[in-house]
Amino acid sequence: MNRTTTLIAAGLAALALGACGGESDSAAPAAATTPGAATPSATAPTATAPATTAAPSMEHNDADVMFAQMMIPHHRQAVEMAKLVEGRAASPEVTQLAAAIEAAQGPEIRTMTAWLTTWGEKVPAGSMPEMDHGGHGGHGGGMPGMMSEADMATLKGLSGPEFDKSWLTMMVAHHQGAIQMAQQQQKAGENPDAVALAKKIQSDQAAEITTMKGLLGTA
């Protein structure tokens, strides 16, 4: 009986050792795959990096240059108008809209400035048109939708509901002018980035016109 008991005990010990060895072997591959599993997520951000750092396309024509040279001062004036809202507007909706306009058009100005610099073309210096680009009309004369210096001075002297009404009315006209310019760019432009921005400007500003007309009660 003692010999039999000893053999049984030895057999059980061998099975136990084998089981432990199996667990160790099966755990190792799982641990080995952990770094590999983390690799895709760790490297994913670098896959999109080239898109954010890509240089502007050199492909362009005269229409692309004119679009950027006209839209930059046009956007700058819209940003100036947006900055006038603080301390003058009565409506929180007007304040929110002005902030949205400034947030959208500021980066677009920088984008178009980069295009002109890359193309070796002149970047407009201010927020008023430096030349007549075909007499499109509008308050500013040569550029559609632009406010004159007198318009801007009048707006600066207003506050409360009167300011809101005048600001909304002027900004609707300003946006309508930008849409005209964007539509022309889509017809005549060659640079794919400039044409894409023109489409975005048309879509964004058309939606904002709808909002502003609603605030004016004329939608």
C-alpha positions as CSV (number, residue, x, y, z in Angstrom):
1,M,0.0,0.0,0.0
2,N,2.8,2.4,0.8
3,R,4.4,1.8,-2.6
4,T,1.1,2.3,-4.4
5,T,0.4,5.5,-2.5
6,T,3.9,6.8,-3.3
7,L,3.4,6.1,-7.0
8,I,0.0,7.9,-7.0
9,A,1.4,10.9,-5.2
10,A,4.3,11.1,-7.7
11,G,1.9,10.9,-10.6
12,L,-0.2,13.7,-9.2
13,A,2.8,15.9,-8.7
14,A,3.9,15.3,-12.3
15,L,0.5,16.4,-13.5
16,A,0.5,19.5,-11.4
17,L,3.9,20.5,-12.7
18,G,2.7,19.9,-16.3
19,A,-0.3,22.1,-15.7
20,C,1.8,24.9,-14.3
21,G,4.1,24.7,-17.2
22,G,1.2,24.9,-19.6
23,E,-0.2,28.0,-18.0
24,S,3.2,29.7,-18.2
25,D,3.6,28.8,-21.9
26,S,0.1,30.1,-22.8
27,A,0.5,33.3,-20.9
28,A,3.7,34.3,-22.6
29,P,2.2,34.8,-26.1
30,A,-0.5,37.1,-24.7
31,A,2.0,39.2,-23.0
32,A,4.1,39.4,-26.1
33,T,1.2,40.6,-28.2
34,T,0.4,43.5,-25.9
35,P,3.0,46.0,-27.3
36,G,1.9,45.1,-30.8
37,A,-1.7,45.8,-30.0
38,A,-0.9,49.3,-28.8
39,T,1.2,50.2,-31.8
40,P,-1.6,51.1,-34.3
41,S,-3.2,53.6,-31.9
42,A,0.1,55.1,-31.0
43,T,1.1,55.7,-34.6
44,A,-2.4,56.7,-35.8
45,P,-1.9,60.5,-35.3
46,T,1.2,60.5,-37.5
47,A,-0.9,59.2,-40.4
48,T,-2.9,62.4,-40.6
49,A,0.1,64.8,-39.9
50,P,1.0,65.3,-43.6
51,A,-2.5,66.7,-44.3
52,T,-2.1,69.4,-41.8
53,T,1.4,70.4,-42.8
54,A,1.1,70.1,-46.6
55,A,2.3,73.1,-48.5
56,P,-0.3,75.0,-50.6
57,S,-0.7,73.8,-54.1
58,M,1.3,75.9,-56.7
59,E,-1.4,75.3,-59.3
60,H,-3.3,78.6,-59.7
61,N,-4.5,81.2,-62.2
62,D,-5.4,84.9,-62.2
63,A,-8.9,84.1,-60.9
64,D,-7.4,82.3,-57.8
65,V,-5.1,85.3,-57.1
66,M,-7.9,87.8,-57.4
67,F,-10.2,85.7,-55.2
68,A,-7.6,85.6,-52.4
69,Q,-6.6,89.3,-52.8
70,M,-10.3,90.4,-52.7
71,M,-11.6,88.0,-50.0
72,I,-8.8,88.7,-47.5
73,P,-9.8,92.4,-47.0
74,H,-13.5,91.4,-47.3
75,H,-13.0,88.9,-44.4
76,R,-10.9,91.4,-42.5
77,Q,-13.8,93.9,-42.6
78,A,-16.2,91.2,-41.4
79,V,-13.9,90.5,-38.5
80,E,-13.8,94.3,-37.7
81,M,-17.6,94.4,-37.8
82,A,-17.7,91.3,-35.5
83,K,-15.4,93.0,-33.0
84,L,-17.8,96.0,-32.8
85,V,-20.5,93.9,-31.2
86,E,-18.9,93.7,-27.8
87,G,-20.4,96.4,-25.6
88,R,-22.8,97.6,-28.2
89,A,-25.2,94.7,-29.0
90,A,-28.4,94.1,-27.1
91,S,-29.1,90.6,-28.4
92,P,-27.1,87.6,-27.2
93,E,-27.8,85.9,-30.6
94,V,-26.0,88.8,-32.3
95,T,-23.1,88.4,-29.9
96,Q,-22.9,84.6,-30.6
97,L,-23.1,85.1,-34.3
98,A,-20.4,87.7,-34.3
99,A,-18.1,85.3,-32.4
100,A,-18.8,82.6,-34.9
101,I,-18.0,84.8,-37.8
102,E,-14.7,85.9,-36.3
103,A,-13.8,82.3,-35.4
104,A,-14.4,81.1,-39.0
105,Q,-13.0,84.0,-41.0
106,G,-9.8,84.6,-39.1
107,P,-8.3,81.2,-40.0
108,E,-9.5,81.6,-43.6
109,I,-7.6,84.9,-43.8
110,R,-4.5,83.1,-42.7
111,T,-5.0,80.3,-45.3
112,M,-5.4,82.7,-48.2
113,T,-2.5,84.8,-47.0
114,A,-0.4,81.6,-47.2
115,W,-1.5,80.9,-50.7
116,L,-0.5,84.4,-52.0
117,T,2.8,84.1,-50.2
118,T,3.5,80.7,-51.8
119,W,2.4,82.0,-55.2
120,G,4.7,85.0,-55.0
121,E,1.7,87.4,-55.1
122,K,1.0,90.6,-53.1
123,V,-0.9,90.2,-49.9
124,P,-3.4,93.1,-49.3
125,A,-2.3,95.3,-46.5
126,G,-5.6,96.4,-44.9
127,S,-9.3,95.8,-44.7
128,M,-10.3,98.1,-47.5
129,P,-9.9,97.2,-51.2
130,E,-6.8,98.7,-52.7
131,M,-8.1,98.7,-56.3
132,D,-11.4,98.4,-58.2
133,H,-11.8,94.8,-59.3
134,G,-14.4,95.4,-61.9
135,G,-16.9,97.7,-60.2
136,H,-19.1,95.0,-58.6
137,G,-21.0,97.6,-56.6
138,G,-21.8,97.4,-52.9
139,H,-21.3,99.9,-50.2
140,G,-17.6,99.8,-50.5
141,G,-17.5,100.6,-54.2
142,G,-15.3,98.1,-56.0
143,M,-16.0,95.0,-54.0
144,P,-19.4,93.5,-53.5
145,G,-20.8,93.8,-50.0
146,M,-18.0,96.0,-48.6
147,M,-19.0,98.7,-46.2
148,S,-17.7,102.2,-46.7
149,E,-15.7,104.1,-44.0
150,A,-18.9,106.2,-43.4
151,D,-20.9,103.0,-42.9
152,M,-18.4,101.7,-40.4
153,A,-18.3,105.1,-38.6
154,T,-22.1,105.0,-38.3
155,L,-22.1,101.5,-36.9
156,K,-19.5,102.4,-34.3
157,G,-21.8,105.2,-33.0
158,L,-24.8,102.9,-32.4
159,S,-25.7,100.7,-29.5
160,G,-28.6,98.5,-28.2
161,P,-31.4,97.3,-30.6
162,E,-30.5,100.0,-33.1
163,F,-27.0,98.7,-33.4
164,D,-28.3,95.1,-33.7
165,K,-30.6,96.0,-36.6
166,S,-27.9,98.0,-38.5
167,W,-25.2,95.4,-37.9
168,L,-27.4,92.6,-39.1
169,T,-28.5,94.5,-42.1
170,M,-25.0,95.4,-43.0
171,M,-23.6,91.9,-42.4
172,V,-26.3,90.4,-44.6
173,A,-25.2,92.6,-47.5
174,H,-21.5,91.8,-46.6
175,H,-22.2,88.1,-46.8
176,Q,-24.1,88.4,-50.0
177,G,-21.1,90.1,-51.5
178,A,-18.8,87.3,-50.3
179,I,-21.1,84.7,-51.9
180,Q,-20.9,86.5,-55.2
181,M,-17.1,86.4,-55.1
182,A,-17.2,82.7,-54.0
183,Q,-19.5,81.8,-56.9
184,Q,-17.2,83.5,-59.4
185,Q,-14.2,81.7,-58.0
186,Q,-15.9,78.3,-58.4
187,K,-16.5,79.2,-62.1
188,A,-13.1,80.6,-63.0
189,G,-10.6,79.3,-60.4
190,E,-8.1,76.6,-61.0
191,N,-6.5,75.9,-57.6
192,P,-8.4,73.1,-56.0
193,D,-7.9,74.4,-52.4
194,A,-9.2,77.9,-53.4
195,V,-12.2,76.4,-55.1
196,A,-13.0,74.3,-52.1
197,L,-12.7,77.3,-49.8
198,A,-15.1,79.2,-52.1
199,K,-17.6,76.4,-51.8
200,K,-17.3,76.5,-48.0
201,I,-17.7,80.3,-47.8
202,Q,-20.8,80.1,-50.0
203,S,-22.3,77.4,-47.8
204,D,-21.4,78.9,-44.4
205,Q,-22.4,82.4,-45.2
206,A,-25.7,81.4,-46.9
207,A,-26.6,79.7,-43.6
208,E,-25.6,82.8,-41.6
209,I,-27.7,85.0,-43.9
210,T,-30.7,82.8,-43.1
211,T,-30.0,83.2,-39.4
212,M,-29.6,87.0,-39.6
213,K,-32.7,87.5,-41.6
214,G,-34.5,85.5,-39.0
215,L,-33.2,87.8,-36.3
216,L,-34.3,90.8,-38.4
217,G,-37.7,89.3,-38.8
218,T,-37.5,89.2,-42.5
219,A,-36.9,85.4,-43.1
